[in-house]
Amino acid sequence: MTMYAALLRGINVGGAKKLPMAELRQLMIGLGHGGVRTHLQSGQAVFASDHGDEESLAAELADAIGERFGFSVDVIVRDHAYLRAVAEACPFPAAELEARQLHVTYFSAPVDAARFAEIDRETYLPEEFRLGERELYLYVPDGLGRSRLAEHLSKRRLTKDLIATTRNWNTVVKLVELTAE
């Protein structure tokens, strides 16, 4: 069995798309997944599965949530090896930063640097971002809520045709730990 993390976008935020974690766990168990655990209330679940791949597992979970809760949720599923590789490849000094200063945006598919080429990076300094294959690392010294760069990066035209969901560094590390078990 492979351990995975499911990253749900935009649930339990500001009173919208309420999805109780206990009900999410039961739903996932009903889909035949083992070792189901949730982390926080903002849409992370880890589980073991021996069927499907990341895309089919994400689609299956998104469909099941829609049927059970009556609203659509974007879902990205990633396995432990990927999550660990993302944490290990961080281009910023994670051990020296506060978790609120470092984030990873996970994308549903590989991203091309050309998508972000129009951004004048100098304008946003000391905030910075670096692209991986299916992820974007974001350094925001004053936190995400005050970040002009994060606001710019979240514009729909930059993420067109992709699911994108962002997690702070504590969550990135925790998902690696939880999927290692």
Accessible surface in RSA format (square Angstrom, percent):
REM  Atomic radii and reference values for relative SASA: ProtOr
REM  Chains: A
REM  Algorithm: Lee & Richards
REM  Probe-radius: 1.40
REM  Slices: 20
REM RES _ NUM      All-atoms   Total-Side   Main-Chain    Non-polar    All polar
REM                ABS   REL    ABS   REL    ABS   REL    ABS   REL    ABS   REL
RES MET A   1   152.76  79.1  78.11  51.7  74.65 177.7  81.21  69.0  71.55  94.8
RES THR A   2    58.83  41.8  54.29  55.0   4.54  10.8  23.88  32.1  34.95  52.8
RES MET A   3    35.98  18.6  31.91  21.1   4.06   9.7  23.34  19.8  12.64  16.7
RES TYR A   4    18.26   8.5  18.26  10.4   0.00   0.0   1.46   1.1  16.80  20.7
RES ALA A   5     0.00   0.0   0.00   0.0   0.00   0.0   0.00   0.0   0.00   0.0
RES ALA A   6     0.00   0.0   0.00   0.0   0.00   0.0   0.00   0.0   0.00   0.0
RES LEU A   7     0.38   0.2   0.00   0.0   0.38   1.0   0.00   0.0   0.38   1.0
RES LEU A   8     0.72   0.4   0.00   0.0   0.72   1.8   0.00   0.0   0.72   1.9
RES ARG A   9   109.53  46.0 106.01  54.0   3.52   8.4  10.52  14.4  99.01  60.0
RES GLY A  10    40.21  49.6   0.00   N/A  40.21  49.6  25.20  69.1  15.01  33.6
RES ILE A  11     0.34   0.2   0.00   0.0   0.34   0.8   0.00   0.0   0.34   0.9
RES ASN A  12    36.31  25.0  12.88  12.4  23.43  56.4   8.50  20.5  27.80  26.9
RES VAL A  13    94.23  62.0  85.88  77.7   8.36  20.1  88.90  77.2   5.33  14.5
RES GLY A  14    86.11 106.2   0.00   N/A  86.11 106.2  45.09 123.7  41.02  91.9
RES GLY A  15    52.17  64.3   0.00   N/A  52.17  64.3  23.53  64.6  28.64  64.1
RES ALA A  16    54.67  50.3  47.16  72.8   7.51  17.1  54.57  76.9   0.10   0.3
RES LYS A  17    82.92  40.5  70.30  43.1  12.63  30.1  42.75  38.5  40.18  42.8
RES LYS A  18   130.37  63.6 121.25  74.4   9.12  21.7  78.63  70.8  51.73  55.1
RES LEU A  19     0.07   0.0   0.00   0.0   0.07   0.2   0.07   0.1   0.00   0.0
RES PRO A  20    61.89  45.1  52.85  48.2   9.04  32.9  61.38  50.7   0.52   3.2
RES MET A  21     7.09   3.7   4.59   3.0   2.50   6.0   4.59   3.9   2.50   3.3
RES ALA A  22    55.66  51.2  51.58  79.6   4.08   9.3  52.16  73.5   3.50   9.3
RES GLU A  23    64.01  36.7  59.60  45.1   4.41  10.5  25.19  48.7  38.82  31.7
RES LEU A  24     0.00   0.0   0.00   0.0   0.00   0.0   0.00   0.0   0.00   0.0
RES ARG A  25    76.80  32.2  76.80  39.2   0.00   0.0  14.39  19.7  62.42  37.8
RES GLN A  26   118.96  66.5 111.90  81.8   7.05  16.8  45.78  97.4  73.18  55.5
RES LEU A  27    32.38  18.0  23.79  17.0   8.59  21.6  30.99  21.8   1.39   3.7
RES MET A  28     0.99   0.5   0.99   0.7   0.00   0.0   0.99   0.8   0.00   0.0
RES ILE A  29    88.84  50.6  80.60  60.0   8.23  19.8  80.60  58.0   8.23  22.3
RES GLY A  30    68.64  84.6   0.00   N/A  68.64  84.6  36.37  99.8  32.26  72.3
RES LEU A  31    45.89  25.6  30.58  21.9  15.31  38.5  35.66  25.0  10.23  27.5
RES GLY A  32    54.23  66.9   0.00   N/A  54.23  66.9  32.83  90.1  21.40  47.9
RES HIS A  33     9.37   5.1   2.49   1.7   6.88  17.6   0.61   0.6   8.76  10.2
RES GLY A  34    24.33  30.0   0.00   N/A  24.33  30.0  24.08  66.1   0.25   0.6
RES GLY A  35    55.39  68.3   0.00   N/A  55.39  68.3  38.00 104.3  17.40  39.0
RES VAL A  36    18.08  11.9   0.00   0.0  18.08  43.6   0.00   0.0  18.08  49.0
RES ARG A  37   108.43  45.5 106.90  54.5   1.53   3.6  44.77  61.2  63.66  38.6
RES THR A  38    30.35  21.6   5.73   5.8  24.62  58.7   0.41   0.5  29.94  45.3
RES HIS A  39    31.50  17.2  29.99  20.8   1.51   3.9  18.33  18.9  13.17  15.3
RES LEU A  40   104.04  57.9  85.29  61.0  18.76  47.2  93.73  65.8  10.31  27.8
RES GLN A  41   114.10  63.8 111.14  81.2   2.96   7.1  56.58 120.4  57.53  43.6
RES SER A  42    51.05  43.1  44.74  59.7   6.31  14.5  33.94  72.3  17.11  24.0
RES GLY A  43     0.00   0.0   0.00   N/A   0.00   0.0   0.00   0.0   0.00   0.0
RES GLN A  44     0.83   0.5   0.83   0.6   0.00   0.0   0.03   0.1   0.80   0.6
RES ALA A  45     0.28   0.3   0.00   0.0   0.28   0.6   0.28   0.4   0.00   0.0
RES VAL A  46     1.32   0.9   1.19   1.1   0.14   0.3   1.19   1.0   0.14   0.4
RES PHE A  47     2.57   1.3   2.57   1.6   0.00   0.0   2.57   1.6   0.00   0.0
RES ALA A  48    13.13  12.1  13.12  20.2   0.01   0.0  13.12  18.5   0.01   0.0
RES SER A  49     3.06   2.6   0.00   0.0   3.06   7.0   0.91   1.9   2.15   3.0
RES ASP A  50   112.88  79.1  74.72  74.4  38.16  90.2  28.88  68.0  84.00  83.8
RES HIS A  51    77.42  42.3  70.43  49.0   6.99  17.9  64.73  66.7  12.69  14.8
RES GLY A  52    51.77  63.8   0.00   N/A  51.77  63.8  20.77  57.0  31.00  69.4
RES ASP A  53    78.32  54.9  74.84  74.5   3.48   8.2  36.34  85.5  41.98  41.9
RES GLU A  54    25.40  14.6  23.18  17.5   2.22   5.3  13.12  25.4  12.29  10.0
RES GLU A  55   110.18  63.3 102.27  77.4   7.91  18.8  63.31 122.5  46.87  38.3
RES SER A  56    54.42  46.0  44.20  59.0  10.21  23.5  49.37 105.1   5.05   7.1
RES LEU A  57     3.46   1.9   1.75   1.3   1.71   4.3   1.99   1.4   1.47   3.9
RES ALA A  58    12.25  11.3  11.67  18.0   0.57   1.3  12.02  16.9   0.23   0.6
RES ALA A  59    53.75  49.4  45.95  70.9   7.80  17.8  53.16  74.9   0.59   1.6
RES GLU A  60    54.69  31.4  45.93  34.7   8.76  20.9  29.97  58.0  24.72  20.2
RES LEU A  61     3.44   1.9   3.44   2.5   0.00   0.0   3.44   2.4   0.00   0.0
RES ALA A  62    25.19  23.2  21.01  32.4   4.18   9.5  21.28  30.0   3.91  10.4
RES ASP A  63    91.65  64.2  84.18  83.8   7.47  17.7  23.59  55.5  68.06  67.9
RES ALA A  64    13.09  12.0   7.72  11.9   5.37  12.2  12.01  16.9   1.08   2.9
RES ILE A  65     0.00   0.0   0.00   0.0   0.00   0.0   0.00   0.0   0.00   0.0
RES GLY A  66    25.69  31.7   0.00   N/A  25.69  31.7  17.06  46.8   8.63  19.3
RES GLU A  67   154.77  88.9 118.23  89.4  36.54  87.0  51.98 100.5 102.79  83.9
RES ARG A  68   128.86  54.1 106.84  54.5  22.02  52.4  39.23  53.6  89.63  54.3
RES PHE A  69    36.09  18.1  10.77   6.7  25.32  65.9  16.70  10.1  19.39  55.5
RES GLY A  70    66.09  81.5   0.00   N/A  66.09  81.5  32.51  89.2  33.58  75.2
RES PHE A  71    48.27  24.1  38.96  24.1   9.30  24.2  48.27  29.3   0.00   0.0
RES SER A  72    87.11  73.6  78.66 105.0   8.45  19.5  48.33 102.9  38.77  54.3
RES VAL A  73     5.25   3.5   0.00   0.0   5.25  12.6   1.31   1.1   3.94  10.7
RES ASP A  74    60.79  42.6  55.49  55.2   5.31  12.6   3.82   9.0  56.98  56.8
RES VAL A  75     6.53   4.3   0.00   0.0   6.53  15.7   0.00   0.0   6.53  17.7
RES ILE A  76     2.88   1.6   0.41   0.3   2.47   6.0   2.88   2.1   0.00   0.0
RES VAL A  77     0.40   0.3   0.23   0.2   0.17   0.4   0.23   0.2   0.17   0.5
RES ARG A  78     5.61   2.4   5.61   2.9   0.00   0.0   0.00   0.0   5.61   3.4
RES ASP A  79    37.83  26.5  37.83  37.6   0.00   0.0   1.27   3.0  36.55  36.5
RES HIS A  80    36.06  19.7  35.81  24.9   0.25   0.6  27.17  28.0   8.90  10.4
RES ALA A  81    54.15  49.8  49.77  76.8   4.38  10.0  50.11  70.6   4.03  10.7
RES TYR A  82    29.58  13.8  24.24  13.8   5.34  13.9  29.38  22.1   0.20   0.2
RES LEU A  83     0.60   0.3   0.45   0.3   0.16   0.4   0.45   0.3   0.16   0.4
RES ARG A  84   100.85  42.3 100.85  51.4   0.00   0.0  28.18  38.5  72.67  44.0
RES ALA A  85    51.84  47.7  46.88  72.3   4.96  11.3  50.36  70.9   1.48   3.9
RES VAL A  86     4.20   2.8   2.68   2.4   1.52   3.7   4.20   3.6   0.00   0.0
RES ALA A  87    22.21  20.4  13.53  20.9   8.68  19.7  13.70  19.3   8.52  22.6
RES GLU A  88   129.51  74.4  92.84  70.2  36.67  87.3  48.47  93.8  81.04  66.2
RES ALA A  89    65.86  60.6  42.18  65.1  23.68  53.9  53.40  75.2  12.45  33.0
RES CYS A  90    23.74  18.0   4.44   5.0  19.30  45.4   4.44  11.2  19.30  20.8
RES PRO A  91    57.97  42.2  22.93  20.9  35.04 127.4  34.83  28.8  23.15 143.9
RES PHE A  92    16.62   8.3   9.24   5.7   7.38  19.2  10.78   6.5   5.84  16.7
RES PRO A  93    69.15  50.4  54.85  50.0  14.30  52.0  68.49  56.5   0.66   4.1
RES ALA A  94    23.21  21.3  14.10  21.8   9.11  20.7  14.24  20.1   8.97  23.8
RES ALA A  95   111.52 102.5  65.22 100.7  46.30 105.3  77.95 109.8  33.57  88.9
RES GLU A  96   144.20  82.8 106.62  80.7  37.58  89.5  46.22  89.4  97.98  80.0
RES LEU A  97    39.32  21.9  19.95  14.3  19.37  48.7  22.29  15.7  17.03  45.8
RES GLU A  98    97.33  55.9  89.05  67.4   8.28  19.7  44.85  86.8  52.47  42.8
RES ALA A  99    23.51  21.6  12.89  19.9  10.62  24.2  15.07  21.2   8.44  22.4
RES ARG A 100   112.94  47.4 108.31  55.2   4.63  11.0  63.42  86.7  49.52  30.0
RES GLN A 101    24.44  13.7  24.44  17.9   0.00   0.0   0.00   0.0  24.44  18.5
RES LEU A 102     0.42   0.2   0.42   0.3   0.00   0.0   0.42   0.3   0.00   0.0
RES HIS A 103    10.46   5.7  10.46   7.3   0.00   0.0   2.57   2.6   7.89   9.2
RES VAL A 104     0.00   0.0   0.00   0.0   0.00   0.0   0.00   0.0   0.00   0.0
RES THR A 105    16.37  11.6  16.32  16.5   0.05   0.1   9.24  12.4   7.13  10.8
RES TYR A 106     0.45   0.2   0.45   0.3   0.00   0.0   0.00   0.0   0.45   0.6
RES PHE A 107     2.68   1.3   2.68   1.7   0.00   0.0   2.68   1.6   0.00   0.0
RES SER A 108    32.73  27.7  22.09  29.5  10.64  24.5  17.12  36.5  15.61  21.9
RES ALA A 109    37.38  34.4  36.00  55.6   1.37   3.1  37.38  52.6   0.00   0.0
RES PRO A 110    83.50  60.9  68.01  62.0  15.48  56.3  68.08  56.2  15.42  95.8
RES VAL A 111    17.40  11.4   0.00   0.0  17.40  41.9   1.75   1.5  15.65  42.4
RES ASP A 112    95.02  66.6  85.34  84.9   9.68  22.9  37.04  87.2  57.98  57.8
RES ALA A 113    67.29  61.9  59.14  91.3   8.15  18.5  59.43  83.7   7.87  20.8
RES ALA A 114    73.82  67.9  52.77  81.4  21.04  47.9  57.31  80.7  16.51  43.7
RES ARG A 115    75.63  31.8  56.38  28.7  19.25  45.8  25.98  35.5  49.65  30.1
RES PHE A 116     4.21   2.1   1.80   1.1   2.42   6.3   2.15   1.3   2.07   5.9
RES ALA A 117    78.99  72.6  45.13  69.6  33.87  77.0  55.66  78.4  23.33  61.8
RES GLU A 118    98.88  56.8  66.28  50.1  32.60  77.6  63.61 123.0  35.27  28.8
RES ILE A 119    11.65   6.6   0.00   0.0  11.65  28.1   2.09   1.5   9.55  25.9
RES ASP A 120    85.67  60.0  75.44  75.1  10.23  24.2  37.80  89.0  47.87  47.7
RES ARG A 121   111.31  46.7 106.09  54.1   5.21  12.4  54.91  75.0  56.39  34.2
RES GLU A 122   131.22  75.3 117.43  88.8  13.79  32.8  51.01  98.7  80.22  65.5
RES THR A 123    71.03  50.5  48.76  49.4  22.27  53.1  47.84  64.3  23.19  35.1
RES TYR A 124    34.93  16.3  29.66  16.9   5.27  13.7  10.11   7.6  24.82  30.6
RES LEU A 125    92.31  51.4  68.75  49.2  23.56  59.2  69.05  48.5  23.26  62.6
RES PRO A 126    89.36  65.1  84.61  77.1   4.75  17.3  88.14  72.8   1.22   7.6
RES GLU A 127    20.79  11.9  19.21  14.5   1.58   3.8   6.54  12.6  14.25  11.6
RES GLU A 128    54.87  31.5  50.25  38.0   4.62  11.0  12.45  24.1  42.41  34.6
RES PHE A 129     1.88   0.9   0.75   0.5   1.13   3.0   0.75   0.5   1.13   3.2
RES ARG A 130    92.20  38.7  90.98  46.4   1.22   2.9  33.87  46.3  58.32  35.3
RES LEU A 131    47.32  26.4  14.71  10.5  32.61  82.0  14.71  10.3  32.61  87.7
RES GLY A 132    24.72  30.5   0.00   N/A  24.72  30.5  17.64  48.4   7.07  15.8
RES GLU A 133   117.31  67.3 104.98  79.4  12.33  29.4  43.33  83.8  73.98  60.4
RES ARG A 134    40.62  17.1  40.62  20.7   0.00   0.0   7.08   9.7  33.54  20.3
RES GLU A 135    14.25   8.2  14.25  10.8   0.00   0.0   0.00   0.0  14.25  11.6
RES LEU A 136     3.47   1.9   3.47   2.5   0.00   0.0   3.47   2.4   0.00   0.0
RES TYR A 137     6.02   2.8   6.02   3.4   0.00   0.0   5.95   4.5   0.07   0.1
RES LEU A 138     4.88   2.7   4.88   3.5   0.00   0.0   4.88   3.4   0.00   0.0
RES TYR A 139    40.77  19.0  40.77  23.2   0.00   0.0  16.10  12.1  24.67  30.4
RES VAL A 140     0.05   0.0   0.05   0.0   0.00   0.0   0.05   0.0   0.00   0.0
RES PRO A 141    23.75  17.3  20.83  19.0   2.92  10.6  20.83  17.2   2.92  18.1
RES ASP A 142    95.45  66.9  85.83  85.4   9.63  22.8  10.85  25.5  84.61  84.4
RES GLY A 143     6.68   8.2   0.00   N/A   6.68   8.2   6.68  18.3   0.00   0.0
RES LEU A 144    69.39  38.6  59.35  42.5  10.04  25.2  59.35  41.7  10.04  27.0
RES GLY A 145    85.27 105.2   0.00   N/A  85.27 105.2  43.62 119.7  41.65  93.3
RES ARG A 146   195.12  81.9 168.01  85.6  27.11  64.5  49.82  68.1 145.30  88.1
RES SER A 147     7.11   6.0   0.00   0.0   7.11  16.4   0.74   1.6   6.37   8.9
RES ARG A 148   139.60  58.6 135.71  69.2   3.88   9.2  68.02  93.0  71.58  43.4
RES LEU A 149     2.15   1.2   2.15   1.5   0.00   0.0   2.15   1.5   0.00   0.0
RES ALA A 150    15.02  13.8   9.94  15.3   5.08  11.6  11.06  15.6   3.96  10.5
RES GLU A 151   122.52  70.3 113.76  86.1   8.76  20.9  42.43  82.1  80.09  65.4
RES HIS A 152    23.12  12.6  22.27  15.5   0.85   2.2  18.55  19.1   4.56   5.3
RES LEU A 153    14.97   8.3  11.01   7.9   3.96   9.9  11.17   7.8   3.80  10.2
RES SER A 154    81.03  68.5  54.95  73.3  26.08  60.1  45.51  96.9  35.52  49.8
RES LYS A 155    90.89  44.3  84.39  51.8   6.51  15.5  52.19  47.0  38.71  41.2
RES ARG A 156   149.47  62.8 143.13  73.0   6.33  15.1  81.05 110.8  68.42  41.5
RES ARG A 157   131.29  55.1 110.21  56.2  21.08  50.2  71.95  98.3  59.35  36.0
RES LEU A 158     3.86   2.1   3.86   2.8   0.00   0.0   3.86   2.7   0.00   0.0
RES THR A 159    11.66   8.3  11.66  11.8   0.00   0.0   6.98   9.4   4.68   7.1
RES LYS A 160   126.67  61.8 126.41  77.6   0.26   0.6  69.95  63.0  56.72  60.4
RES ASP A 161   123.32  86.4  85.04  84.6  38.27  90.5  39.82  93.7  83.49  83.3
RES LEU A 162    13.35   7.4   5.97   4.3   7.39  18.6   8.68   6.1   4.67  12.6
RES ILE A 163    45.23  25.7  43.36  32.3   1.87   4.5  45.12  32.5   0.11   0.3
RES ALA A 164    16.64  15.3  10.99  17.0   5.64  12.8  11.20  15.8   5.43  14.4
RES THR A 165     8.41   6.0   4.12   4.2   4.29  10.2   4.36   5.9   4.06   6.1
RES THR A 166    51.29  36.5  30.04  30.5  21.26  50.7  14.47  19.4  36.82  55.7
RES ARG A 167    21.24   8.9  18.20   9.3   3.03   7.2  12.48  17.1   8.76   5.3
RES ASN A 168    55.00  37.9  49.99  48.3   5.01  12.1   4.12   9.9  50.88  49.2
RES TRP A 169    28.11  11.3  28.11  13.6   0.00   0.0  19.87  10.6   8.24  13.4
RES ASN A 170    96.98  66.9  90.94  87.9   6.03  14.5  23.89  57.5  73.09  70.6
RES THR A 171     7.32   5.2   7.05   7.1   0.27   0.6   0.55   0.7   6.77  10.2
RES VAL A 172     0.45   0.3   0.25   0.2   0.20   0.5   0.25   0.2   0.20   0.5
RES VAL A 173    55.10  36.3  54.66  49.5   0.44   1.1  55.10  47.9   0.00   0.0
RES LYS A 174    76.08  37.1  75.37  46.2   0.71   1.7  31.07  28.0  45.01  47.9
RES LEU A 175     0.01   0.0   0.01   0.0   0.00   0.0   0.01   0.0   0.00   0.0
RES VAL A 176    22.89  15.1  22.89  20.7   0.00   0.0  22.89  19.9   0.00   0.0
RES GLU A 177    85.41  49.0  78.79  59.6   6.62  15.8  39.27  76.0  46.14  37.7
RES LEU A 178     6.65   3.7   5.93   4.2   0.72   1.8   5.93   4.2   0.72   1.9
RES THR A 179     2.41   1.7   0.00   0.0   2.41   5.8   0.00   0.0   2.41   3.6
RES ALA A 180    65.22  60.0  31.73  49.0  33.49  76.2  34.78  49.0  30.44  80.6
RES GLU A 181   125.45  72.0  79.01  59.8  46.44 110.6  76.99 148.9  48.46  39.6
END  Absolute sums over single chains surface
CHAIN  1 A     8963.4       6859.8       2103.6       4758.5       4204.9
END  Absolute sums over all chains
TOTAL          8963.4       6859.8       2103.6       4758.5       4204.9
